Amino acid sequence: MSKDISEISGRSSPLFIITGEQGEGKTTYLKQILDKLSNEDIRMSGIAAPGYFQDGLRSGFDLIDIATGKSTELCSIVKTPDSELYGRYYFMNSGISFGCNAILNPLKIGKTDLVVIDEVGRFELNGVMWAGCIDLLYEMNHPPMIWTVRRCFVDAVLKRWPYPKSVIVEINSVPQSDVIPEILHEIRQFRSISPLKCK
């Protein structure tokens, strides 16, 4: 008997949360997982946000579209005409639009097996940045996801978006070799019950 897609899609889709402290290496851990998954014929989409440094201090973040490899600046400590201040960084409106498109567009055409958001935290809990994209995701069918979340925000994030099938991955205690097979299993399960699309 085949499963209904609602059993694995939308709110019931698996959510893997990579967590650790600020600056502890969540994005690096995520990138290493994605590099290994890229060898498994997995269609990945979403965003990665590596930080960059100036004079030894973190001075901003870039944004990478995981599906296309294209990148843009997300935020900086330097104000620009296209930016708004959130916390200590000026976020580019063009960067936020770039990120939302990278998260949602591959889903709209059914061309992704895994959605990645790096990262979800204080801004999203206050209803800005990727919050609107996540609200849309929460109401639609989607494949498994990976989010990076600072440890202090994990409980609040799961209260705001209560995915029942969530897996917390502590970067300092869970080796990637334990996580990757589980992600692959969930992707294959999702593929097996997803409706086929004409090419």
C-alpha positions, -999 to 999 in steps of 0.1 A, spaced: 0 0 0 14 34 -10 18 61 16 0 94 13 24 122 5 12 142 36 29 116 58 63 129 48 57 163 33 50 197 48 49 197 85 57 160 87 88 163 66 120 156 85 139 186 98 175 182 106 188 210 129 226 215 130 233 233 162 262 247 181 273 280 196 279 312 176 311 309 155 316 273 165 315 259 129 279 252 120 282 264 85 315 245 80 298 213 93 269 219 70 291 225 40 310 192 46 277 173 47 265 190 15 298 182 -2 293 145 6 256 145 -5 266 161 -38 282 127 -47 249 109 -42 228 125 -70 209 146 -46 193 178 -58 199 204 -31 186 239 -28 184 267 -3 211 290 11 244 288 29 258 319 46 295 318 53 310 347 72 339 368 62 365 386 83 384 419 83 413 425 106 405 393 125 369 403 132 338 390 115 325 419 93 297 403 73 282 373 56 278 362 20 249 342 7 253 312 -16 225 297 -37 231 260 -31 213 250 -63 232 273 -87 264 282 -68 257 319 -74 265 342 -45 258 377 -32 265 398 -1 239 394 26 251 418 52 280 439 64 291 462 91 292 489 64 260 508 56 249 509 20 218 526 3 202 492 -2 206 480 35 187 480 67 202 476 102 194 444 121 215 438 151 251 449 144 249 443 106 234 461 77 214 436 56 211 442 19 175 441 7 188 426 -26 205 398 -6 173 390 13 154 387 -20 181 366 -34 179 342 -4 141 339 -5 142 330 -42 169 304 -36 148 288 -9 114 288 -27 119 288 -65 133 252 -68 103 240 -47 78 257 -69 90 236 -99 96 204 -79 133 203 -86 148 196 -51 153 167 -28 167 187 1 161 223 13 188 241 33 185 273 54 217 286 70 207 300 95 175 303 115 175 323 147 167 356 164 157 375 133 133 348 121 118 344 156 111 382 153 94 377 120 120 391 96 147 377 73 137 341 63 106 340 85 82 346 57 99 319 35 97 294 64 60 302 70 53 294 34 74 262 36 55 252 67 22 252 48 33 234 16 46 200 6 84 200 7 113 175 10 135 170 40 153 201 53 185 211 71 186 242 92 215 256 112 204 271 145 224 284 174 219 262 205 202 289 225 175 293 199 166 256 191 137 253 215 122 286 204 126 278 168 108 244 172 80 261 192 76 286 164 77 259 137 68 227 154 80 200 131 72 167 148 100 148 130 130 169 140 165 157 145 189 178 166 225 174 154 251 187 179 282 195 158 306 187 187 291 153 195 275 139 163 299 128 135 288 136 100 291 99 92 261 93 115 240 120 100 245 115 63 229 80 61 198 93 79 194 122 56 198 100 26 172 76 39 147 104 44 154 118 9 149 84 -7 117 79 13 104 113 2 113 105 -35 94 72 -33 61 89 -23 64 122 -42 42 125 -73 61 122 -105 65 154 -126 67 156 -163 100 169 -175 
